[in-house]
Amino acid sequence: MRSSKLKYLALLMAMEDAERAELPGAIDFRLDSTAVVHLAVGTTPELVELRHRVMAMLSRHREWRLAYVERGRNWVADRMARRTVREWDT
């Protein structure tokens, strides 16, 4: 489950960055986890809370979407995950 936690945290970090930057229009957040893209992961209280935070962000920004991309083609997510480990993971 640690991997799912990091993916949710990286997604939230990207969403918060986009919100702070007030980026206009539609944004596709690309993830290499189909479970996170479909918001299907969330069996522990921690993951449920992270999933709810993502859902709240999506409800505030209806033009934002989650999209699946193959792991090998998702170098941006890999950078975000490393950033997440450094800045958010406790």
KEKOLVEX-197253 format. One record per atom (N, C-alpha, C): residue in three letters; x, y, z. Coordinates in steps of 0.02 Angstrom, whole numbers, padded with zeros to 5 digits, always signed. Example, Ala and Ser with C-alpha at 12.3 -4.5 7.8 and 13.67 -1.06 7.14 Angstrom:
KEKOLVEX-197253
ala+00660-00284+00390 ala+00615-00225+00390 ala+00660-00165+00390 ser+00642-00112+00354 ser+00684-00053+00357 ser+00645+00002+00394 
***
This chain:
KEKOLVEX-197253
met+00040-00060+00000 met+00000+00000+00000 met+00043+00063+00000 arg+00105+00058+00019 arg+00148+00117+00020 arg+00151+00149-00049 ser+00154+00109-00101 ser+00156+00135-00169 ser+00094+00176-00185 ser+00036+00152-00165 ser-00026+00190-00177 ser-00026+00255-00139 lys-00001+00254-00078 lys+00003+00315-00038 lys+00046+00366-00074 leu+00104+00345-00098 leu+00149+00392-00133 leu+00117+00419-00197 lys+00081+00376-00233 lys+00049+00399-00294 lys-00006+00450-00278 tyr-00045+00437-00226 tyr-00096+00487-00206 tyr-00063+00552-00184 leu-00010+00548-00145 leu+00023+00608-00122 leu+00053+00648-00180 ala+00083+00613-00228 ala+00111+00647-00286 ala+00056+00681-00326 leu-00001+00646-00334 leu-00057+00675-00370 leu-00083+00737-00334 leu-00091+00733-00269 leu-00114+00791-00230 leu-00065+00849-00235 met-00001+00834-00234 met+00049+00887-00241 met+00042+00922-00308 ala+00034+00883-00361 ala+00025+00912-00428 ala-00039+00953-00432 met-00092+00928-00402 met-00156+00964-00403 met-00150+01030-00364 glu-00119+01027-00307 glu-00110+01088-00267 glu-00066+01139-00303 asp-00014+01115-00337 asp+00029+01160-00376 asp-00012+01193-00432 ala-00053+01153-00466 ala-00094+01180-00521 ala-00145+01230-00494 glu-00174+01216-00437 glu-00223+01261-00407 glu-00189+01327-00387 arg-00131+01323-00355 arg-00095+01384-00334 arg-00075+01426-00395 ala-00056+01393-00448 ala-00035+01428-00509 ala-00094+01456-00548 glu-00154+01437-00527 glu-00215+01459-00561 glu-00213+01446-00636 leu-00192+01385-00652 leu-00187+01365-00723 leu-00258+01362-00752 pro-00267+01394-00809 pro-00334+01395-00840 pro-00348+01331-00879 gly-00412+01316-00887 gly-00433+01262-00931 gly-00424+01192-00904 ala-00433+01145-00949 ala-00430+01074-00931 ala-00358+01053-00917 ile-00351+01010-00868 ile-00286+00981-00852 ile-00295+00906-00845 asp-00253+00867-00879 asp-00251+00795-00871 asp-00194+00778-00825 phe-00209+00747-00769 phe-00158+00722-00724 phe-00147+00649-00743 arg-00088+00634-00768 arg-00073+00567-00794 arg-00037+00526-00742 leu-00065+00467-00730 leu-00038+00421-00679 leu-00027+00353-00710 asp+00021+00316-00682 asp+00034+00249-00706 asp+00002+00196-00662 ser-00048+00215-00624 ser-00085+00169-00582 ser-00159+00172-00601 thr-00184+00118-00630 thr-00255+00118-00648 thr-00299+00122-00586 ala-00276+00093-00531 ala-00316+00095-00469 ala-00324+00166-00444 val-00272+00206-00447 val-00276+00275-00424 val-00316+00316-00474 val-00306+00305-00539 val-00343+00342-00590 val-00418+00331-00580 his-00437+00271-00563 his-00508+00255-00553 his-00530+00265-00481 leu-00485+00293-00441 leu-00498+00305-00369 leu-00524+00243-00335 ala-00494+00185-00353 ala-00515+00121-00326 ala-00475+00100-00265 val-00419+00132-00252 val-00378+00113-00195 val-00398+00156-00136 gly-00408+00125-00079 gly-00426+00163-00021 gly-00455+00120+00034 thr-00421+00066+00051 thr-00448+00020+00101 thr-00425+00037+00172 thr-00371+00071+00179 thr-00349+00092+00246 thr-00375+00162+00259 pro-00383+00182+00322 pro-00407+00250+00337 pro-00364+00303+00304 glu-00299+00293+00301 glu-00255+00342+00270 glu-00268+00349+00196 leu-00276+00293+00160 leu-00289+00295+00089 leu-00359+00322+00074 val-00407+00306+00117 val-00475+00333+00108 val-00473+00409+00113 glu-00436+00434+00161 glu-00431+00507+00170 glu-00397+00539+00110 leu-00344+00509+00084 leu-00310+00535+00025 leu-00356+00534-00036 arg-00392+00479-00044 arg-00440+00474-00100 arg-00492+00529-00095 his-00518+00542-00035 his-00568+00595-00026 his-00539+00664-00042 arg-00476+00675-00025 arg-00444+00739-00042 arg-00439+00748-00117 val-00421+00694-00153 val-00418+00698-00227 val-00487+00712-00254 met-00537+00677-00229 met-00606+00687-00253 met-00629+00758-00240 ala-00610+00787-00184 ala-00629+00856-00169 ala-00597+00904-00219 met-00534+00893-00235 met-00500+00936-00284 met-00534+00930-00352 leu-00551+00869-00372 leu-00583+00858-00436 leu-00652+00891-00438 ser-00687+00891-00382 ser-00753+00923-00381 ser-00749+00999-00385 arg-00694+01027-00361 arg-00684+01100-00366 arg-00663+01121-00436 his-00632+01075-00472 his-00606+01090-00539 his-00634+01037-00587 arg-00694+01047-00607 arg-00729+00997-00648 arg-00695+00984-00715 glu-00652+01029-00738 glu-00618+01019-00802 glu-00554+00977-00794 trp-00535+00961-00733 trp-00477+00919-00721 trp-00496+00846-00730 arg-00449+00807-00757 arg-00462+00735-00767 arg-00401+00695-00746 leu-00414+00633-00727 leu-00360+00586-00713 leu-00355+00540-00773 ala-00294+00528-00796 ala-00284+00487-00855 ala-00229+00436-00842 tyr-00237+00377-00869 tyr-00187+00324-00862 tyr-00135+00331-00918 val-00072+00321-00899 val-00017+00318-00947 val+00029+00262-00925 glu+00058+00226-00974 glu+00103+00171-00958 glu+00162+00196-00917 arg+00184+00155-00871 arg+00238+00173-00825 arg+00300+00198-00862 gly+00321+00164-00913 gly+00382+00184-00950 gly+00377+00251-00985 arg+00316+00273-00996 arg+00306+00337-01030 arg+00288+00393-00981 asn+00292+00379-00917 asn+00269+00427-00867 asn+00327+00455-00825 trp+00376+00483-00857 trp+00435+00508-00822 trp+00418+00567-00776 val+00366+00605-00792 val+00347+00661-00748 val+00322+00635-00681 ala+00282+00582-00683 ala+00258+00553-00621 ala+00315+00525-00579 asp+00364+00496-00611 asp+00421+00471-00574 asp+00457+00528-00537 arg+00464+00585-00570 arg+00495+00643-00537 arg+00452+00667-00479 met+00386+00668-00489 met+00341+00690-00436 met+00344+00642-00376 ala+00348+00577-00391 ala+00351+00528-00336 ala+00414+00538-00295 arg+00471+00550-00329 arg+00533+00562-00292 arg+00527+00626-00251 arg+00497+00677-00279 arg+00486+00740-00242 arg+00441+00727-00181 thr+00390+00687-00191 thr+00345+00670-00136 thr+00382+00637-00079 val+00424+00589-00096 val+00463+00554-00044 val+00504+00604-00005 arg+00535+00651-00039 arg+00578+00700-00005 arg+00537+00748+00038 glu+00480+00772+00013 glu+00445+00826+00046 glu+00385+00806+00090 trp+00350+00753+00072 trp+00288+00738+00107 trp+00290+00675+00149 asp+00324+00625+00126 asp+00322+00559+00160 asp+00356+00563+00228 thr+00319+00543+00278 thr+00346+00545+00346 thr+00353+00475+00374 
***
